[in-house]
Amino acid sequence: MRNMMKAMITLFLAAGVLAACGGDDKEKADVFAEKDWPELEVVKEEIGTDFESADVENDEGNSRVILYENEGKPEYKSVYILDEERLKIISTQDDGEGQIYNEVIR
C-alpha cells in the first residue's frame, strides 16, 4: 500500500512538472503565428523568433509595443508606429546595442 502511495505521488509530481514546462512554447508561437501584423516579418529577419515569450505591452492608440523575453527578462522591444508605418527594434539587454532598427516599412 505504501509503495502504491509513493508511486501515485511521484506520478502527480511528474505530471505537474511536465505541464509547467509545456506552457511557454504555445505563448512563444502566439504572436508570430496568430497575428498578421506587418512588423513581425521584419522582426523575424532582424532578431529571429527564438524567445520564450513575446508579450504585447501596448496595442492601443497609434503604436504597438512588444517585449521579446527569455528567462523572464526582456531582450528586445519592438515599437511600431501605425500612422508612420515606422518600426523600431531596441535591444534591452544590459550589454545590448540599444536601437538596432529604425525604418519605415510598407
Wavefront OBJ file of the C-alpha trace (Angstrom):
o trace
v 0.000 0.000 0.000
v 2.795 2.371 0.947
v 4.605 1.738 -2.380
v 1.399 2.474 -4.280
v 1.053 5.838 -2.500
v 4.662 6.719 -3.337
v 4.076 5.801 -6.974
v 0.920 7.941 -7.153
v 2.634 10.955 -5.573
v 5.557 10.594 -7.982
v 3.142 10.361 -10.917
v 1.285 13.530 -9.882
v 4.527 15.461 -9.356
v 5.873 14.356 -12.745
v 2.617 15.372 -14.451
v 2.789 18.793 -12.793
v 6.378 19.357 -13.910
v 5.570 18.336 -17.482
v 2.507 20.578 -17.597
v 4.509 23.558 -16.324
v 7.257 23.034 -18.911
v 4.901 22.866 -21.862
v 3.190 26.251 -21.492
v 5.884 28.557 -22.901
v 6.015 27.062 -26.395
v 2.395 27.982 -27.098
v 2.919 31.530 -25.831
v 6.054 31.869 -27.954
v 4.172 30.890 -31.091
v 1.103 33.051 -30.448
v 2.337 36.447 -31.637
v 4.254 35.151 -34.647
v 1.673 32.541 -35.710
v -1.625 34.201 -34.895
v -1.038 37.860 -35.718
v -0.834 39.270 -39.232
v 0.980 42.440 -38.257
v 3.324 43.946 -40.859
v 6.196 44.489 -38.432
v 6.535 40.815 -37.491
v 8.246 39.845 -40.764
v 10.933 42.470 -40.168
v 11.296 41.384 -36.528
v 11.832 37.778 -37.682
v 14.556 38.913 -40.092
v 16.313 41.213 -37.610
v 16.210 39.303 -34.302
v 14.588 35.933 -35.093
v 11.846 34.163 -33.166
v 13.811 32.251 -30.544
v 12.109 33.721 -27.490
v 10.251 32.086 -24.628
v 7.566 34.749 -24.863
v 6.577 37.722 -26.926
v 4.253 39.872 -24.843
v 2.179 42.661 -26.363
v 2.614 45.527 -23.896
v 0.518 48.054 -25.831
v -1.778 47.775 -28.832
v -3.836 50.911 -28.419
v -3.739 54.316 -29.997
v -1.055 54.947 -32.584
v 1.564 52.396 -31.501
v 2.123 48.743 -30.741
v 4.852 47.658 -28.318
v 6.011 44.041 -27.992
v 8.564 42.711 -25.488
v 10.571 39.622 -26.514
v 11.696 37.731 -23.412
v 13.879 34.809 -22.367
v 14.072 33.534 -18.789
v 11.620 36.234 -17.724
v 13.876 39.081 -18.857
v 13.172 41.280 -21.876
v 15.890 41.027 -24.534
v 14.307 43.186 -27.236
v 11.431 45.588 -27.631
v 9.703 46.491 -30.885
v 7.734 49.699 -31.272
v 5.539 50.004 -34.358
v 4.105 53.476 -35.016
v 0.961 52.863 -37.024
v 0.360 56.139 -38.861
v 4.017 56.444 -39.923
v 4.438 52.691 -40.540
v 7.744 53.028 -38.679
v 9.301 50.125 -36.808
v 11.924 50.477 -34.102
v 13.672 47.468 -32.588
v 15.624 48.078 -29.398
v 17.941 45.744 -27.506
v 17.035 45.961 -23.808
v 19.917 43.845 -22.510
v 22.496 45.459 -20.226
v 25.267 44.852 -22.736
v 22.948 45.308 -25.727
v 23.304 47.542 -28.748
v 20.408 49.855 -27.937
v 18.375 50.736 -31.006
v 19.171 48.278 -33.797
v 16.447 49.101 -36.314
v 14.542 52.307 -37.160
v 12.900 52.288 -40.580
v 9.609 52.913 -42.341
v 8.169 49.609 -43.556
v 5.497 49.385 -46.248
l 1 2 3 4 5 6 7 8 9 10 11 12 13 14 15 16 17 18 19 20 21 22 23 24 25 26 27 28 29 30 31 32 33 34 35 36 37 38 39 40 41 42 43 44 45 46 47 48 49 50 51 52 53 54 55 56 57 58 59 60 61 62 63 64 65 66 67 68 69 70 71 72 73 74 75 76 77 78 79 80 81 82 83 84 85 86 87 88 89 90 91 92 93 94 95 96 97 98 99 100 101 102 103 104 105 106
